[in-house]
Amino acid sequence: MNRNTAVRLLSLALLASLTHAHAVNITVDCGSGSGFASCKEDAENWAKKTGNTVTAMQTPNDSSQKLTIFQQQLAAKSADIDVLQIDVVWPGLLGEHLLDLKTYVDPAEIKQHFPSIIRNNTYEGKLVGLPMFTDAGILYYRTDLLKKYGYKSAPKTWADLTAMAKKVQAGERKAGNAKFMGFVFQGKNYEGLTCDALEWVASFGGGQVVEDDGTISINNPKAVNALKTVASWVGTISPAAVVTYGEEDARNVFQAGNALFMRNWPYAYALGQSDGSAVKGKIAVTALPSGPGGTPAATLGGWQLAVSKYSKAPKEAAELASYLASKELQKKRAIEQSMLPTLPSLYDDKEIASKMPFIPDLLDVFNNAVPRPTTPTKSKYNQVSNAFATAVYNVLTKKQTAQTSLKNLETQLVRIKGRNW
């Protein structure tokens, strides 16, 4: 061995030693089910590139159980989990325990995501979550039936939707399908009704229930008009039983070929186009309609990557979160798992469009996405959501008028707020 070779080998040995000395292990929440293996593989690829190691942690599919685990861990200031996958409605609930990712992530990288999601993930000025994938409410419609009844495009307003639903429903029933309905949505009293109702109210220009500055805004004439309109659908263009419907109830009616329009999340598209579906090849999606003088609104869903502020390796944990939220991996998840990207540029990607042709059509939907008021109401969001859903449910079931219900809701929200959110 000559002198130069010996020096080179010694240098590599020293570099390996130094790398090993600084290597850390990052524990990352990878959820469960089909997404776990993909998340674990991606995290391990990051580990190979950086010389660190990762532990992929399984957490329950049930979001309530998962939230309970996180709240217990973070309240105890535990460093057991470094990177967490958090629901879009959790930044306000967990924000005080999460790292400000603006300290670690390039601002140009943050700017690539939909602004509405970044706004949702900002808690008291801190960016506490990097968007991983997104969801938003969309309108499904039957392309064959719109053509059959002379319509050239999907409805742009709720008034158009109502008129089209009445005409097609009457025609299909006359043709022999007594079960046919014009419009199905999520009407039972749960978080799903909060999502639907926020879209109705916002699309009429009636605000977001509680605004970003904490102002309670729900008791206003535009919100009243929105709920009056929706209540008029129950038992006419929508089944009376729609007040018991969740996502799957609505999907089952639509996928069986018994509805013209459906409000649902993007997951229903692949199922509707699958073998055995009665509407395969006959459906399309678009943005939800708007009310008088309003603009289309879609409630924001999806998952974020956050870093515990109790992590013993915050820099490396933030790097892993950034890697998992990267354009490269969002494209991979869109193609392999139909998870919707949070980067507008990917909605023009030709490879995604060829594999998942419905995704490019959703760009306008996410540009008009509305966050639930989780960030301004912080730890009180669940109380606010329950009160809002119940108030809307009382209108849909004719227990109260829209005016009375929203006035009572305002009083209730003031009581929940107390001195501060």
Secondary structure, 3 states (H helix, E strand, C coil): CCHHHHHHHHHHHHHHHHHHHHCCEEEEECCCCHHHHHHHHHHHHHHHHHCCEEEEECCCCCHHHHHHHHHHHHHCCCCCCCEEEEECCCHHHHHHHECCHHHCCCHHHHHCCCHHHHHHCEECCEECCEEEEEEECEEEEEHHHHHHCCCCCCCCEHHHHHHHHHHHHHHHHHCCCCCCEEEECCCCCCHHHHHHHHHHHHHCCCCCCECCCCCECCCCHHHHHHHHHHHHHECCCECHHHHHCCHHHHHHHHHCCCEEEEEECCHHHHHHCCCCCCCCCCEEEECCCECCCCCCCEEEEEEEEEEECCCCCHHHHHHHHHHHCCHHHHHHHHHHHCCECCCHHHHHCHHHHHHCCCCHHHHHHHHCEECCCHHHHHHHHHHHHHHHHHHHHHHHCCCCCHHHHHHHHHHHHHHHHCCCC
